[in-house]
Amino acid sequence: MSETNKELEQKVKNIIDQVRPYLQQDGGDIKFVNITDDLVVNVELMGACGACPYSTMTLKNGVESAVKKALPQIKSVEAINL
């Protein structure tokens, strides 16, 4: 992994850490998995988020929008367990 990718990964993790408390308030959580070569962030939704019917909306409107706002080069955020 190049230095640039490590830096990008750390920035993504920092953003996920910022949104994590909102998910934890509702009994859920989120875990960073990886960033693909085509700049798609894979995450795992856990707890209540894993089974919530609104988890896709939360992922796209909450997590993905926060990541893309800070890091426009990221193409999307996908949950590997949905």
PLY file of the C-alpha trace (Angstrom):
ply
format ascii 1.0
element vertex 82
property float x
property float y
property float z
element edge 81
property int vertex1
property int vertex2
end_header
0.00 0.00 0.00
1.47 3.34 -1.00
1.93 6.18 1.47
-0.87 8.10 -0.25
-3.26 5.16 0.21
-2.29 4.80 3.88
-2.96 8.50 4.36
-6.31 8.24 2.59
-7.24 5.19 4.67
-6.45 7.05 7.89
-8.58 10.01 6.80
-11.50 7.68 6.03
-11.12 5.99 9.43
-11.14 9.41 11.12
-14.42 10.33 9.39
-15.96 6.98 10.33
-14.91 7.62 13.94
-16.77 10.95 13.80
-20.05 9.36 12.64
-19.74 6.25 14.84
-21.35 7.88 17.96
-24.54 8.60 15.98
-24.82 4.95 14.98
-24.02 3.80 18.52
-26.87 5.93 19.89
-29.23 3.63 18.01
-27.48 0.42 19.04
-25.37 0.05 15.91
-21.77 0.45 14.90
-19.56 0.60 11.83
-16.19 -0.96 11.08
-13.77 0.06 8.33
-12.82 -2.91 6.12
-10.76 -1.55 3.22
-10.48 0.82 0.28
-10.47 -0.76 -3.16
-8.14 0.27 -5.97
-11.04 2.15 -7.56
-11.58 4.19 -4.36
-14.64 2.44 -2.98
-14.67 2.25 0.82
-15.96 -1.04 2.21
-17.38 -1.04 5.73
-19.24 -3.49 7.92
-22.40 -2.37 9.68
-22.81 -4.06 13.05
-25.34 -4.32 15.84
-28.72 -2.76 15.13
-27.35 -1.23 11.90
-26.78 -4.67 10.41
-30.47 -5.53 10.56
-32.09 -2.10 10.28
-34.26 -1.56 7.20
-32.92 2.00 7.01
-29.25 0.99 7.11
-28.73 1.58 3.38
-30.16 5.07 3.72
-27.96 5.73 6.77
-24.94 4.44 4.93
-25.52 6.55 1.79
-26.98 9.73 3.32
-24.87 9.75 6.46
-21.59 7.91 6.18
-21.01 8.17 2.43
-21.94 11.84 2.24
-19.59 12.67 5.15
-16.72 10.75 3.55
-17.27 12.20 0.07
-17.63 15.73 1.43
-14.22 15.52 3.08
-12.61 13.28 0.44
-14.23 13.92 -2.97
-11.99 11.37 -4.66
-13.86 8.54 -2.89
-16.42 7.07 -5.30
-18.72 5.38 -2.78
-19.06 3.70 0.59
-20.46 0.18 0.51
-21.47 -2.18 3.30
-20.08 -5.65 2.71
-22.81 -7.22 4.84
-25.97 -5.72 3.27
0 1
1 2
2 3
3 4
4 5
5 6
6 7
7 8
8 9
9 10
10 11
11 12
12 13
13 14
14 15
15 16
16 17
17 18
18 19
19 20
20 21
21 22
22 23
23 24
24 25
25 26
26 27
27 28
28 29
29 30
30 31
31 32
32 33
33 34
34 35
35 36
36 37
37 38
38 39
39 40
40 41
41 42
42 43
43 44
44 45
45 46
46 47
47 48
48 49
49 50
50 51
51 52
52 53
53 54
54 55
55 56
56 57
57 58
58 59
59 60
60 61
61 62
62 63
63 64
64 65
65 66
66 67
67 68
68 69
69 70
70 71
71 72
72 73
73 74
74 75
75 76
76 77
77 78
78 79
79 80
80 81
